[in-house]
Amino acid sequence: MELPAIVNQLGLIPGLLAIIFISMLTKSSIDKILRFSQASKSSTYSGVAADAFGGIGRIILQACIVINNTGRLVVYMIIIGDVLSGTWEYGFHHMGVLEEWFGEYWWTAVLLFTTLFVFAPLISFKRVVLPIENELKDPTQMKLIVRKSLIFCTAIYITTSFFGVLFGDHILDDVLANFDADLGIPYSSLLDDLIRLSYCLHLMLVFPIVFFSLRLNVDGLLFPYAVPIAISKRRLVSTTVALMGFIFTKANFIPSIRDAFQFTGATAAVCVSYIFPAAITLR
């Protein structure tokens, strides 16, 4: 969300180089995870860590994944709430889509709460790197899939970053806050709503992907020797309800997504994405 503002501060060339460098670093980390998962014959990231460092390595990795994914989902929930119901920033009120359509009524909060049920049928999705590889008919295609995905994501990031250069200081830190005013073009209001709702829908679809990994690792920490959570319906439902309630509660009390980003990004995210793959390789 803050990518255009970041590139505006860094400058175009340093910003683009940083994006490309992170993309290359990410590809290297994923390749390491895939390579050592085959060597250890493990179908999960935590299994790879356990093979390299034993039980303590698995526990530390799972704890980092839980912290990182919880922070991400709290951020997603905050963004969805801000987009639909509006937010205050630096003493200025940015109107949400529902607030613009229906006005400031108490039931806009009720409409926001109903978005929780949007996630319910999607929580069964099983999409992380190693499970995807296991589901492929030809697992050797996984590296090609990773490469194409990273190229596509990098292209999107670079395209988005150009807005920081084109609009300069007019770009707010929260880029979605730019779309609650008249853009000075035909059908400006329709375009504003379409952009914000599209981003909101994107987060709703990504939410279950991240949530699946979170729930799996929480269950692994709490019940390491129990049957898989997919087999125990009671454990599946209770863990899902508890995690969703915790995420929704935290999203209501954390004032800004920057707080969650700063905590998870500087700690757990770095460990999961880069430190553990490098440590496993050295091991």
Helices and strands as residue ranges (DSSP letters): H 3-10, H 12-40, H 45-53, H 55-85, E 87-89, E 92-94, H 97-102, H 107-119, G 120-122, H 129-135, G 139-141, H 142-167, G 168-170, G 175-180, H 188-222, H 233-253, H 257-266, H 268-270, I 271-275, H 276-282
